[in-house]
Amino acid sequence: MKTKKTTEYKIESNIGKRGYGPSAIKIFVKNRGIVLTEASLVLVHKETSKVVAIGNEAEQAMESAGDQIAAINPLRRGIIADYMVAVVMFRFFLQKALGCTESHFKKMYYSYLRKPRIAVCLPEPADEVTEVEKKAFEDCFYQVGAGAVILVMAPLEQAAECLSEKYPVVIGIEWSGSSRDEQCF
């Protein structure tokens, strides 16, 4: 009889590791402006793998988190490093920005009927983002519930001004790592 090999996924905190510095997520919604500015941080319970807190709430709760809680930044240098955690984080942010957190009906409406067109402002210059990283962003936002995704190498404000007619939701990723002096969108 053959036995299946199971691979356990050990949840470890990546905060403080090189490249996992603070990232900020800003979401612009047409006719409303920037509606959300959150930290790209997720607290996960190590044993149950359940999400404890996301965003600014996770940043505040990190100080009082015990040994059983891992702080995970799913972005490394503003690029997706942990795909599954990034999907959970971006889904939460998008639902919060679009006001879909109140009722079960609104969540169902958002997830099944309403598929917003999303423009994502990446933090790296165009020549530094690989095709795999671009595909990870596209797949992530399609899984989150986007109807269409476009990746832009421009600041959030500029992209929102140019693309808001066709893409009513614009997401800017800002990484302020030690190797850069200016903000990256």
MIBA-723932 format. One record per residue (C-alpha): residue number from 1; x, y, z. Coordinates in nm, 2 decimals, always signed. Last residue first. Layout:
BEGIN
+-----+--------+--------+--------+
|  nr |     px |     py |     pz |
+-----+--------+--------+--------+
| NUM |      X |      Y |      Z |
...
+-----+--------+--------+--------+
***
This chain:
BEGIN
+-----+--------+--------+--------+
|  nr |     px |     py |     pz |
+-----+--------+--------+--------+
| 185 |  +0.41 |  +5.33 |  -0.70 |
| 184 |  +0.76 |  +5.38 |  -0.55 |
| 183 |  +0.83 |  +5.65 |  -0.31 |
| 182 |  +1.18 |  +5.81 |  -0.33 |
| 181 |  +1.49 |  +5.73 |  -0.14 |
| 180 |  +1.53 |  +5.37 |  -0.25 |
| 179 |  +1.76 |  +5.09 |  -0.11 |
| 178 |  +1.61 |  +5.11 |  +0.24 |
| 177 |  +1.27 |  +5.02 |  +0.13 |
| 176 |  +0.97 |  +5.26 |  +0.09 |
| 175 |  +0.73 |  +5.05 |  -0.11 |
| 174 |  +0.41 |  +5.20 |  -0.24 |
| 173 |  +0.16 |  +4.98 |  -0.41 |
| 172 |  -0.12 |  +5.18 |  -0.59 |
| 171 |  -0.45 |  +5.03 |  -0.67 |
| 170 |  -0.68 |  +5.19 |  -0.93 |
| 169 |  -1.05 |  +5.11 |  -0.94 |
| 168 |  -1.28 |  +5.27 |  -1.20 |
| 167 |  -1.07 |  +5.13 |  -1.49 |
| 166 |  -1.20 |  +5.27 |  -1.82 |
| 165 |  -1.29 |  +5.62 |  -1.70 |
| 164 |  -1.04 |  +5.62 |  -1.42 |
| 163 |  -0.74 |  +5.55 |  -1.65 |
| 162 |  -0.57 |  +5.89 |  -1.70 |
| 161 |  -0.63 |  +6.06 |  -1.37 |
| 160 |  -0.61 |  +5.74 |  -1.17 |
| 159 |  -0.28 |  +5.65 |  -1.34 |
| 158 |  -0.13 |  +5.99 |  -1.26 |
| 157 |  -0.24 |  +5.99 |  -0.89 |
| 156 |  -0.12 |  +5.63 |  -0.85 |
| 155 |  +0.23 |  +5.69 |  -0.99 |
| 154 |  +0.31 |  +5.51 |  -1.31 |
| 153 |  +0.42 |  +5.16 |  -1.42 |
| 152 |  +0.07 |  +5.03 |  -1.49 |
| 151 |  -0.06 |  +4.67 |  -1.48 |
| 150 |  -0.41 |  +4.62 |  -1.63 |
| 149 |  -0.67 |  +4.39 |  -1.48 |
| 148 |  -1.02 |  +4.31 |  -1.61 |
| 147 |  -1.33 |  +4.17 |  -1.43 |
| 146 |  -1.16 |  +4.16 |  -1.10 |
| 145 |  -1.27 |  +3.92 |  -0.83 |
| 144 |  -0.98 |  +3.85 |  -0.60 |
| 143 |  -0.88 |  +3.56 |  -0.82 |
| 142 |  -0.85 |  +3.80 |  -1.11 |
| 141 |  -0.65 |  +4.03 |  -0.89 |
| 140 |  -0.40 |  +3.75 |  -0.79 |
| 139 |  -0.37 |  +3.62 |  -1.15 |
| 138 |  -0.28 |  +3.96 |  -1.28 |
| 137 |  -0.03 |  +4.03 |  -1.00 |
| 136 |  +0.13 |  +3.68 |  -1.04 |
| 135 |  +0.15 |  +3.73 |  -1.42 |
| 134 |  +0.34 |  +4.05 |  -1.37 |
| 133 |  +0.58 |  +3.88 |  -1.14 |
| 132 |  +0.63 |  +3.60 |  -1.38 |
| 131 |  +0.69 |  +3.84 |  -1.67 |
| 130 |  +0.97 |  +4.01 |  -1.47 |
| 129 |  +0.95 |  +4.35 |  -1.32 |
| 128 |  +1.29 |  +4.53 |  -1.35 |
| 127 |  +1.24 |  +4.68 |  -1.70 |
| 126 |  +0.91 |  +4.84 |  -1.61 |
| 125 |  +1.05 |  +5.03 |  -1.31 |
| 124 |  +0.93 |  +4.87 |  -0.99 |
| 123 |  +0.64 |  +4.98 |  -0.76 |
| 122 |  +0.35 |  +4.85 |  -0.97 |
| 121 |  +0.04 |  +5.06 |  -1.02 |
| 120 |  -0.25 |  +4.81 |  -1.06 |
| 119 |  -0.55 |  +4.91 |  -1.27 |
| 118 |  -0.87 |  +4.73 |  -1.19 |
| 117 |  -1.20 |  +4.67 |  -1.38 |
| 116 |  -1.46 |  +4.58 |  -1.12 |
| 115 |  -1.64 |  +4.25 |  -1.12 |
| 114 |  -1.99 |  +4.30 |  -0.97 |
| 113 |  -2.22 |  +4.01 |  -0.99 |
| 112 |  -2.07 |  +3.72 |  -0.80 |
| 111 |  -1.82 |  +3.85 |  -0.54 |
| 110 |  -1.97 |  +4.19 |  -0.49 |
| 109 |  -2.33 |  +4.08 |  -0.48 |
| 108 |  -2.25 |  +3.79 |  -0.24 |
| 107 |  -2.06 |  +4.03 |  -0.01 |
| 106 |  -2.35 |  +4.28 |  -0.03 |
| 105 |  -2.59 |  +4.01 |  +0.07 |
| 104 |  -2.38 |  +3.89 |  +0.36 |
| 103 |  -2.38 |  +4.24 |  +0.50 |
| 102 |  -2.15 |  +4.52 |  +0.60 |
| 101 |  -1.81 |  +4.44 |  +0.44 |
| 100 |  -1.88 |  +4.54 |  +0.08 |
|  99 |  -1.80 |  +4.91 |  +0.10 |
|  98 |  -1.59 |  +4.92 |  -0.22 |
|  97 |  -1.27 |  +5.00 |  -0.03 |
|  96 |  -1.34 |  +4.73 |  +0.24 |
|  95 |  -1.41 |  +4.47 |  -0.03 |
|  94 |  -1.10 |  +4.57 |  -0.21 |
|  93 |  -0.88 |  +4.56 |  +0.10 |
|  92 |  -1.01 |  +4.22 |  +0.21 |
|  91 |  -0.96 |  +4.07 |  -0.14 |
|  90 |  -0.61 |  +4.23 |  -0.15 |
|  89 |  -0.51 |  +4.06 |  +0.18 |
|  88 |  -0.66 |  +3.72 |  +0.10 |
|  87 |  -0.50 |  +3.71 |  -0.24 |
|  86 |  -0.17 |  +3.83 |  -0.10 |
|  85 |  -0.17 |  +3.56 |  +0.16 |
|  84 |  -0.21 |  +3.30 |  -0.12 |
|  83 |  +0.06 |  +3.45 |  -0.34 |
|  82 |  +0.34 |  +3.50 |  -0.08 |
|  81 |  +0.61 |  +3.70 |  -0.26 |
|  80 |  +0.40 |  +3.95 |  -0.46 |
|  79 |  +0.61 |  +4.25 |  -0.56 |
|  78 |  +0.63 |  +4.57 |  -0.35 |
|  77 |  +0.99 |  +4.51 |  -0.25 |
|  76 |  +0.87 |  +4.17 |  -0.11 |
|  75 |  +0.49 |  +4.16 |  -0.07 |
|  74 |  +0.30 |  +3.91 |  +0.13 |
|  73 |  +0.41 |  +4.08 |  +0.46 |
|  72 |  +0.35 |  +3.81 |  +0.72 |
|  71 |  +0.33 |  +3.86 |  +1.10 |
|  70 |  +0.30 |  +3.52 |  +1.27 |
|  69 |  +0.08 |  +3.46 |  +1.57 |
|  68 |  +0.14 |  +3.17 |  +1.81 |
|  67 |  +0.41 |  +3.35 |  +2.00 |
|  66 |  +0.18 |  +3.62 |  +2.12 |
|  65 |  +0.05 |  +3.93 |  +1.94 |
|  64 |  +0.04 |  +4.25 |  +2.16 |
|  63 |  +0.28 |  +4.45 |  +1.95 |
|  62 |  +0.15 |  +4.31 |  +1.62 |
|  61 |  -0.21 |  +4.42 |  +1.70 |
|  60 |  -0.15 |  +4.78 |  +1.57 |
|  59 |  +0.01 |  +4.66 |  +1.25 |
|  58 |  -0.25 |  +4.40 |  +1.20 |
|  57 |  -0.53 |  +4.66 |  +1.23 |
|  56 |  -0.34 |  +4.87 |  +0.98 |
|  55 |  -0.36 |  +4.59 |  +0.73 |
|  54 |  -0.50 |  +4.25 |  +0.81 |
|  53 |  -0.58 |  +4.07 |  +1.14 |
|  52 |  -0.62 |  +3.72 |  +1.27 |
|  51 |  -0.61 |  +3.51 |  +0.95 |
|  50 |  -0.64 |  +3.14 |  +1.02 |
|  49 |  -0.35 |  +2.91 |  +0.97 |
|  48 |  -0.47 |  +2.70 |  +1.26 |
|  47 |  -0.13 |  +2.64 |  +1.43 |
|  46 |  +0.06 |  +2.95 |  +1.33 |
|  45 |  -0.23 |  +3.20 |  +1.37 |
|  44 |  -0.18 |  +3.45 |  +1.09 |
|  43 |  -0.13 |  +3.83 |  +1.11 |
|  42 |  -0.13 |  +4.00 |  +0.77 |
|  41 |  +0.06 |  +4.32 |  +0.67 |
|  40 |  +0.05 |  +4.53 |  +0.36 |
|  39 |  -0.02 |  +4.85 |  +0.54 |
|  38 |  -0.34 |  +5.03 |  +0.45 |
|  37 |  -0.46 |  +5.35 |  +0.27 |
|  36 |  -0.81 |  +5.33 |  +0.15 |
|  35 |  -1.07 |  +5.56 |  -0.02 |
|  34 |  -0.84 |  +5.76 |  -0.25 |
|  33 |  -1.08 |  +5.95 |  -0.47 |
|  32 |  -1.46 |  +5.90 |  -0.45 |
|  31 |  -1.58 |  +5.96 |  -0.81 |
|  30 |  -1.37 |  +5.67 |  -0.94 |
|  29 |  -1.22 |  +5.46 |  -0.66 |
|  28 |  -0.85 |  +5.49 |  -0.56 |
|  27 |  -0.70 |  +5.23 |  -0.34 |
|  26 |  -0.37 |  +5.28 |  -0.16 |
|  25 |  -0.16 |  +4.99 |  -0.04 |
|  24 |  +0.15 |  +5.07 |  +0.17 |
|  23 |  +0.46 |  +4.85 |  +0.20 |
|  22 |  +0.68 |  +4.83 |  +0.50 |
|  21 |  +1.01 |  +4.64 |  +0.46 |
|  20 |  +1.02 |  +4.28 |  +0.34 |
|  19 |  +1.32 |  +4.33 |  +0.13 |
|  18 |  +1.57 |  +4.19 |  +0.39 |
|  17 |  +1.39 |  +4.01 |  +0.67 |
|  16 |  +1.24 |  +4.22 |  +0.95 |
|  15 |  +0.89 |  +4.08 |  +0.90 |
|  14 |  +0.90 |  +3.74 |  +0.74 |
|  13 |  +0.71 |  +3.56 |  +1.02 |
|  12 |  +0.69 |  +3.19 |  +0.98 |
|  11 |  +0.41 |  +2.96 |  +0.88 |
|  10 |  +0.53 |  +2.61 |  +0.82 |
|   9 |  +0.35 |  +2.45 |  +0.53 |
|   8 |  +0.35 |  +2.08 |  +0.59 |
|   7 |  +0.41 |  +1.85 |  +0.29 |
|   6 |  +0.23 |  +1.53 |  +0.29 |
|   5 |  +0.37 |  +1.22 |  +0.13 |
|   4 |  +0.09 |  +0.98 |  +0.05 |
|   3 |  +0.14 |  +0.62 |  +0.15 |
|   2 |  +0.14 |  +0.34 |  -0.10 |
|   1 |  +0.00 |  +0.00 |  +0.00 |
+-----+--------+--------+--------+
***
